[in-house]
Amino acid sequence: MRPHRALAPLDELILTVLSQNTSDINCGRAYAGMRERYPRWQDVLEAPPAQLVAVLRPGGLANQKAPRIQAILAQLAASPAGLDLAWLAGLEPEAAMAFLTALPGVGAKTASCVLLFSLGMPVMPVDTHIHRIALRLGLIGPRVGADAAHALLTAITPADRMLEAHLLLIEHGRRTCKARRPRCEVCVLLDLCPFGASVVSGRAPCRADRSAEQADAG
């Protein structure tokens, strides 16, 4: 998942769609190329589909992402507020989440990124790193999927520390609590982690870890 950056809600939404299953560098290239070619969101909506695919190709999965982005923009354009999501700031997080997840191809993770990063709402976006860490720590059960984990982890995280916790957990997942070969022996959370204790003691990884690798937040 990309580092936090302050963008308008619609910009954050489309950028997050572009970030799925690609690197930050490739996502940034695709987004920059799209905005250079199409300065207004209306331009993106009206772009010839094949042309938009070509512009987004540096970001990967352009054949899927281009029509998804145009479908999102088309649904927004037909709504009362049009191509603007700033009005979501006046809603409660649950209502704003419901609106966003009703858009084509927008899941809980993507919606949560918009609410947290752009609107400062206290919701926890759950990517594979955060889902894996939560499973290993026992914060969620082994059968809790990524979508369900959003609400559970939001509920247990202090609202005023939500963004900080989100960014720190992602960094922890990238540097220490890796999917493969986790560095449990140097983990600051080792004393709280059943999975880490099993690794350090030489026992087989717990079942929750295998479940973590099946998670895919959208």
QUIRA-V987962 format. One record per run of one state. SS is the DSSP state (H for helix, E for strand, C for the rest). FROM is the first residue (numbers start at 1). LEN is the number of residues. If there is no record, write none. Layout:
BEGIN
{{SS	FROM	LEN} {SS	FROM	LEN}}
END
This chain:
BEGIN
{{C	1	8} {H	9	11} {C	20	4} {H	24	14} {C	38	3} {H	41	6} {C	47	2} {H	49	11} {C	60	2} {H	62	16} {C	78	8} {H	86	5} {C	91	2} {H	93	9} {C	102	6} {H	108	11} {C	119	9} {H	128	10} {C	138	8} {H	146	11} {C	157	2} {H	159	17} {C	176	8} {H	184	3} {C	187	3} {H	190	3} {C	193	1} {H	194	7} {C	201	6} {H	207	6} {C	213	6}}
END
